[in-house]
């Protein structure tokens, strides 16, 4: 058990921010809470998370067929890592806005200016937006006190750039953050950078499932 808990803590602290993703990591208290999930019993019922997609454009609408192709690939990949948790796209629409990913990350006011009128309550709200640097994804998360998620506004958002969406692994990476994971330097791991990414390790899978069941229960069907 000590080995497992140590690995969970490493998930949150192994590396800091990277230009590709600047989502906050669980802090010391947050990692303690995540570690405790390993001793928490959960039922085996399948969890289904509905996803509302917003294709944000400034002047020219991107082809929805191309966006849908990349999105379908990402969602299929997300649905492959566990038979206990599934993601279902239930709506998609264009949103005209001058949002840029880095600006959203730096300003809650700009984030809310884009999202407040569009967020669908009870769903994961995925915003596909422009980027003007290396930033490919961002997810607003709590660093601890995860039980507060249902009481706060704007904590069901995931932001992915157009390039990040076509990459496929970026959406999975951001979902990892959404369900309590931090970064790692382990190549091929979804929570790493700068290499081919196609897997979560066993401890990450356990964290995702238990985090989803305990702290994101207000969202799944």
C-alpha angles and dihedrals in degrees: 000000000000089000091052093049091049090053091051091053090049089056089064100039109029095100139006133224121329126196089244093060132012100182111145118256125229109269126223094284091043092053089050090054091048091049090054090057088074089068093045118101117222131182123251097240115134116251119217118194118197115220125205113198126209118192104203118202135169109201111345124041113233116232107273089211091063093045091048092050093054093041093050089052092051094046092048089052091049090051092053100065097070139015089211100061127048136177123214125190105221102170142011134183144162119256119194108216139130093235119148120193097235092050092051090051092051099043127047087191091059091044092053091044088063101035113032095075092045108038114116111217115237094020136094102252111215116195118194107201143166122268130200099193140025094297108117104168146010135182124189106229140164117247092213141344088065091174086077093069095097091052098053131078123233098019095117095069130113122184123202129172121232090252091047091053092052089050089063097204094070093072090049090048091054092047086054088059090045088059099045106275127137129198131291135186093221106125115235090024113123090229094057132082142230099024140072107292124200112135150056119209122238094263092051091050090052091048092050094049096045094041089051092048097044107030104022096040091117089069107045125085 
